[in-house]
Amino acid sequence: MALTVNLVAADHEVWTGEASLVVARTVLGEIGIMIGHEPILGVLAAGEVRITLEDGNKIVANAQDGFLSVENDVVTIVAGNAAIMS
């Protein structure tokens, strides 16, 4: 089982795939999302979004303002500016 993650910028898809963990900075602090997380809607703060793939590899993206939502093991991150860093 895995999270389905959709990372999108205002005008294009940045990355979509499956992951075991997503960590993002919100205006209330950093949040970690794993399988089975309760539904949530959060406002992003400027910072990194770290996505850990099922094989242990990591994707790091820089995200500015936007939001993050989680429901039924689907994580959607919509950021005004989002770009993969590594």
N, C-alpha and C positions, 0 to 999 in steps of 0.2 A: 504494500500500500504506500502511496506517496501523495504529496500535495501537488496540485496542478497550479502552476504559477504563471501569471500573465503580467509582464512588466511593459507598460506602454507610456510613451510620451504623448504630448498633446496631439501630435499629428501623425504618429506612426508606432508600430509595434517594435519594441526594443528586444524582448526575449520572451519566449514561451517554452515551457517544458515542465518536467517533474522534478521535485526536490524533497528532501527530508526535513529541511529547516530553512526558514526565512527570518532574517533579523533586519529591522528597519528602525530609523529614528523618527519618533513622532514629537509633537509639541509637548507631550507629557512625559517623554523619555523614550528609551529604547524598548522595543518589544520583540519577542521571539515567538515565532509561530511554528508549531509542529502539528502532525496529524492529530485530528480530533479536537483542535482548538475551538472554543466557543465562537459564535459569530461576533464580529466586531467591525466597527468603522472608525478609523483613526485619521487624524490630520498629520501629514508628513511635515517634518522640519528638514532643513537642508542637511544632507549627510549621505552616508553610504547605505545602500541596501545590499546585504550579504545573503546570497542564496547558496546553500549547500546541497549539491546534487546527491543522488542516492549512492553513487560510487565514491563519494567523499571529495570530489573536486568542487571548487568554489567559483562562483561568479560574483564579482563585485561591481556594482553600478553606482554612479553618482546621481543622486536624485535631489531636485529642489522641491518647491512647494507641490502640493497635491494631496492625494489621500490613498489609504490602504483599506481594503475590505477583505473579510474572511467569512466564508460560508460554505459548509459542506466540503471541507478540505480543498476549496478553491480560493487562492489568494490572488487578488487583483490589486496591482499597484499602478496608479495613474499619477504621473509626475509631469509638471510643466516642462521641465528639462530633465531628461534621463539619458544617460550614456554608459555603456559598458566600459569599465576601467580595466578589468582583467578577467 
